[in-house]
Amino acid sequence: MTLRRAEHTEIPSQVDGGLQRLVAAIRLLPDAVVVVDDAGVEVMRSVTADRFLEARHTDAIAAAALEEMLIDACRGESSTRELQLYGPPREVLAITAHPLVEAGQILGAMVVIRDMTDARRTDEVRRDFVANVSHELKTPVGALGLLADTISAGGDEAVTLQLAERIAREAERLAKIIDDLLDLSIIESQEMPERDLVPLTLIVDQSVERSRPGAEALGIELVSSPIAATLAARCDRRQVVMAITNLIDNAMKYSERGSRVEIITSTTSNLVEIAVCDEGIGIPSRDLERIFERFYRVDRARSRATGGTGLGLSIVRHVAQAHGGEVAVESTEGIGSKFRFRIPIEAAGAIRMFEAESTKLGGLHG
């Protein structure tokens, strides 16, 4: 059986009004619905089915599955199948076929195709998240228990002191993971963060100052480009500073001693772009697509050694999206990476209002 479309699929005017409304409703269903008669000739399809079948008319896997299920349905057998199409783009489809029976006679069949791609991806991310967070918390907790047992057994005072320092480091790492999880949860739960008009110089300066102690310890130079005082963004300052700080810290983790991390601010149309550029080891092209996923690491050993939680870049992405912006990355192995954080900007008129309001408040408190 081959799915064949009838020459005329309009609803005849003499058909009962109730049936006309039913057919019209089926046409508007969000799922792809196709109805065929007992000869396999298509008599009706939903609007979504139009788009699906036209987009997938060359996909042999999908076509073969539909044909097989329709044959079975026209023989009176219902069936359900989940089909994975590896694309690109990759898709997951749930297909259900049922016979249409009246008075014991099979009149045709109906197939329903539901796009499950987003749902399956959400399930996959949820499973990965639970597995990853369990692993990340298990490591420091296990280390704390082992170190505590060693100390309680007694021994050399110098060794005990070293073990106590390691306990402090593991506890700090555990606290950092929990803090990042809480930050990510807060960002994801807010539909719209509270926004104030904030000068970009303030955002970049605060981010750089937060990262400077780490840069000095690693022997890395932090350089930021000049920013016009008239540029401001309406944003949640805490979130954006946290995002830029995460980008700077990430750049430092994958850079060598004596190298430079540069923060460059520019404007494009109605967006401000804060780019963080490093001269580090770079990111393999196969990892670029997943770099902003929670707990995803290009180099787990290096990230663990430098104290990374695997949540920093995910926080950056969520902050950008919460502000109507985006984050992108360009990287070449052995040369370095460039992360671009973009959010909407407000220019000179708004910043003058901000300065006037600040002056007024200063006068009231003076």
N, C-alpha and C positions, 0 to 999 in steps of 0.2 A: 504494500500500500504506500502510495506517495501522497503527501499532503497537497491537495489541489484546491485552489480557490475558485469558488463559483463566479460566473460572469457578473451576476447581479446579487449583491448582498444587502441592498436597501430593504427596510421593513415595508412590506406592502401596506397600502393605506387601509385595505379592508380587514387587516388583522385586528383582533380585539385590542382595545385601548390598554387594558391591563398588561397584555403580552408585550405591546409596544414599549410600555414603561419599563418592563422587566429587561427587555433587550437593550434599551437605552442605558439602563443601570449597569448591565454587564459590560457595555462598551466603555464605561467610565471607571471600571474597577482598576485599582492600582497595580494588581497582578496582571500578568499576561494570560488571557483566557482565549482558547480556540475551541469552537464547536464544529464537529463534522457530522455528516449523515452516515448511514450504514455502508455507503459506498466509499467513504473516506473523502468525500467532497466537502470542503469547508463551507459552512453556512453563516458563520458569525465569528468575529474576533474583537477583542477589546482594543482600545487605542494603544495601550502599552504593548500588546502583542504585535501591533503594526511596527512599532519601533524595534522590538526585540527580533522578530523574524526577518526584518529587512537588514538589521545589523549583523545577524548571525546566519544569513542565507548560505554563506560559503563554509560554515563550520560543520564538517562532516560528522563530528562526534555528537553535536547537539541534534543535527538532523536525523541521524540514525537512531538516537535514543527516542526522539519524538515519534518517529515512524513505528518503532517496535512497540511502544506503549499504546499508541492508537490502535494498532492491530489487535493487541490483547484486549483493549477496552471494547472494541467492536465485537469481540467474541464473548463479552460479558465479564471480563476479568479486570478488577481494579488494581492499580499498582502505584507505588511511590518510589522515587529514585532521587538521590542527590548526585548532581553532576558537577565535576570540577573542570573548568576550562582554563588552561594555563596561559592563554593569551599570547602577547599582552593585549588588553589588561587581564589580569587573573580574575576569574569570576567563579562563584559557587551558586548553583541553581538547584532549587528544590522543585521537582516536577511530579505532579500527581495527575493520574488519568482515571476516569470513571466512565462506565457505560451509561447511556441514557436509555432507561427502560420504562415502557408504559404497557400495562396489561400483559406483562410477560414477554413483550416483543422489544428487541433491541432496535432503537431508532437511530442510534449514532453514538458518539462519544464526546466527552469534554476533557480537555487537558488544561491544567493550571500551572503556570511557570512563575515561581517566586524567586526574586533575586535575594540570596542569603549572604552575599559577599560581605556586607558591613557587619551583619550579625555574627558570622563565623570569625571575622577578624577581631571583633570585640571579645568573643570568647577566648580566642588565642592570646590576645593581649592580657586578658584577666588571668588566664592560667600561667602565662609567663611571669606576670607580676607577682603572683602568690609564690611561685617557685623561687623567683629571684630574691624577693624580700626575705623569704625564709632562709635562703642560703646566706644572704648578706648579714642577717642578724645572728645566725648560728655561729659564724666564724668568730666574731669578737666575744660572744657569750661563752663559747667553748674555750677560747683562750683565757678569758677571765677566770673560769673555773679551774683550769689547769694551773695557772699561775698562783691562784689562791691556795691550792693544795700544796704546791711546792713551798710556798712561804710558811704555811702552817707546820710543815715537816721540820722547820728549823734549818740552821746551817750557817754558812759564812755571812757576816753582816754586809759585806760589799755585794755579794750575790743577791741577798735579800733586797738591798736598795735598788739594784738593777731590775729585779722582778717587779718591785713596787712602781718603778718608772714605766715599765711595760704595761702594767695594769692601768696606770693613768692614761697612757696613749690609747689602749683598747677601749677604755671607758669614753674617752673623747671621741673616738671614731664612732662608737655606738650612738652617742648623743648626736653627732653630726648626721648620721643616717636618719635618726628619728626626727630631727629638726627639718631635714630636707623633705621627708615624707609629709610632715605637717604643713610645710610651706606649699608643697605641690597639691595637697588636699584642699587647702584654702583657696589657691588660685583656680583650681578646677571647679570648685563649688560656687564661685562668684560669677554671676552672669555678666555683671558690669562693675569693674573695680571703681572705687571712689577716685575721682580725678581732680587734681588741682593744676593750675598753670605753673609749670616748673621750668626755669632756665636750663638749657642743655649743658651749660658750663657747670652748673651745680651737680647734675646727674653724673657727668663724666669725672669731675674732680672727686666726688665722693667715692665713685667706683675705684678710681686709681688709688686713692689713699687707703682704701680697705685692702687692696692687693699689694701695696708697697712693701709691708714687712716681709711677706712671702717672697717677693721679687728680690729683695736685698739678701735674704737667706739663700736663695738659689743663684745669686749672681746674675740676675736678668735685668736688663734696662727697660723701664717702662717709659714710653714716649707718647704724648697725646698732641694732636694737631690743634691749632688755635680755633676757637669757636666764637662766632659773632655773638655779642651780648644781646642782640635783638631776637635771637632764636629761642623758642620755648616750645614745650610739648605739653598738652593737657593729658596728664597721666597719674597713675599711682606711683609716687616717687619711690617709695620703699621697694615696690615690685621691680621697677625698671632698674634701679640701682643694683638690686640683687641679681637681675639678669645679666647686666653688663659685667658685674664683678665675677659672676660664674664664667663668663666668656674669657675674661682676662686670666682667671685662675686656671681654666682649662688649657689656655695657650701656654702658660708657664709650665704646667705639668709635663707637656710634651716638647719642651724646648731644652736646649743644652745650656750649660753655664756659659756666660759671656755673650749670649745672644740677645736679641731685642724683641719686645712685643710692642706693637704700635696701635694706638687707638685713633682712628680717623673719623671725623664727623663731617658729613656732607648732606646736602639736600637735593632731592629729585622730585620735581612737581610739588605735590602737597605732602611729601613724606620726608622725614629725617632718617638718615642712615648712620648708625654708629657701627663702624667696622673694626674688628679686632684681628690684627694680622700678626702671625708669628713666623719664625724661621725654624720651626721644629721638624719633627720626623714625618709629618704629613699623614694623610688618611688614605688607605687603599680605596680604590674606586668602588669595590664591592661592598664597602661598609658605609658609604656616604648616604645611602637611602635609609639606613636604620640608625644613624648616629644620634637622632633626637629621641629615640625610644628610651623608656625608663629602664635603668640598669644595663643598658647596652654599652659595652666597652670594646674599643678596638684592641687594646693591649691590657688585659686584666692584670697581669703581673705588675706592669708599670703603674697603672692606676692605683692598685692596692698599696704599692710602695710609697706613693705620693699622697695617700690619704683620701682618694676619690671615693664617692659613694655611688656613682653611676646615675645620679639623678639631676646633676647640674644642667645638662643641655636640655633635658625634658622640661625643666622649670623655665628655661629661656624660651623655648617654643610656646609654652602655655601663656607666659607673660605677653609675648608678642601678639598672639592670637586674641587674648583678652582685650588688648588695646586696638584691635582692628588692624594689626600689622602682620609681619611675617619674619622669619629668620631663614637664612640660606647659607650654604657653605660651599667654598671652592677650595680644593686642596690638590697638591702634587707631592707624591712621596719623595722624601729626601730634600724637599725645598721649603715646605711650610703650608699653612692653612690660612684662610680668610673667612671669618664668620661675619655676616651682614645682618644686623638687627635693625628693622625698619618699623616705624610707627608714624601715625599722622602728626603733622607739625602745625604750629601756629606762629605767625611771624610778627613783624614790628608793632602793629597796632595793639595786638594782645599783650605783648610784653610791656608796653608802656602802661597799659592798664594795670598789669601786675605790679610794676614798680610804684605806680601811684598808690595802689592799695597798700603795698608794703610800707610806704612812707607814712600813710595815714595811720596805720596800725602802730607804727613806731612812735608817732607823735602822741597817740593815746596812752601808750605805756610809758612814755618818757617822764 
